[in-house]
Amino acid sequence: VGLPAVAALVSASLGGIPGPWAPAAGRWTVRLGLLLSMACLATLLVGLQPSGVVQVTLWQVAPRLPIDLQGGVGGVAVAIAVLLAALVVGAMERDGALASAALAVAAAGGTLVALAGGLLSLFVGLQLSAVGGIGLSYARHPRAPSWRVMVAAVADQAMALVWLGAAVSVYGQTGTMLLSGIPTQAVTAPLAALLALPAVARLGGALLLAAPGPEGPDRGRDVADWVAVVAAPTGFALLLRTQQLAGGAWPN
C-alpha cells in the first residue's frame, strides 16, 4: 500500500539527476509502484472473507492517536480503483518526474482514505490526495496551474477544516479516533453531516469540474485527473466511512 509514496520520493530524486532518461525513469518507477501495490491489494482481496477485516497500525502519533489501516472488501476494492485510475493517468501521459511524484502522492492519499481505520488516517489521506492533485496541475504548468483545480482545492481545504473540527469533537466525546472504537450513538445526525461535508464537496465539485470550461485540452486533462484520482474515489470512500460511523451497513 505504501509503494506509491515510496515511488514518489524516488521519482522526485530522479528528477534532479541530469540526463534525458530521468523523466522516463521517474514515470516508470511510479508505474511500477502502482502496479505492485495493485497486485498486493488484489491478493489481499482474493484472500478476504466477505465480512473479513485486516487491520494494522502504520504509526502511533500518540497513545490514543494511531494511524490505522482497516482492509475490508469494500475498502480494498475502492483502493484498487484509486490505484487503477492513477495508473491509467500515468500511462497516458509523458510528464516529468515532479508530476509523476505528485500523481503517486495523490494515489497514496486516496489509498489511505479507502483503507483508513480511523479519523486521523482519513484526514491524513484526504490531505495527501489533495496535495498530490494540486501538485500534478502545478508540475505541468508551474506558472499557470488550472484555475478550476485551484478553486476545487480551496473549497476542499475549507471543508477539511470543518471536518477536522468534527473529528476533534468525536475524539473529545469518545477518547478515540478509531472507527471500530467509536460508538454509534456518539455520531449524531448533525455530526454525521459534518463528517460527510468533504465527500459532498469533492463529489459535487467533480460534477462541476467535469462540465466544459474555457480552458484548453491540457487544462481539461488536469481537471479529469483531479476528478478520477482525487475527488471521485475519496469522496465515495468517505461517504461509506461516515455511513459506517453512523451505524449504517458497510461492506467489511
Protein Blocks (a to p, Z undefined) as FASTA:
>chain_A
ZZmmmmmmmmmmmmmpgcjklmmmmmmmmmmmmmmmmmmmmmmmmmpcfkbccdddfbdf
bfklccdddddfklmmmmmmmmmmmmmmmmmpccdfklmmmmmmmmmmmmmmmmocbfkl
mmmmmmmmmmmmmmmmmmmmmmlccfklmmmmmmmmmmmmmmmmmmmmmmmmnopabfkl
mcfklmcfklmmmmmmmmmmmmmmmmmmmpccfbdfklmmmmmmmmmmmmmmmmmmmmmm
mmmmnopacdZZ
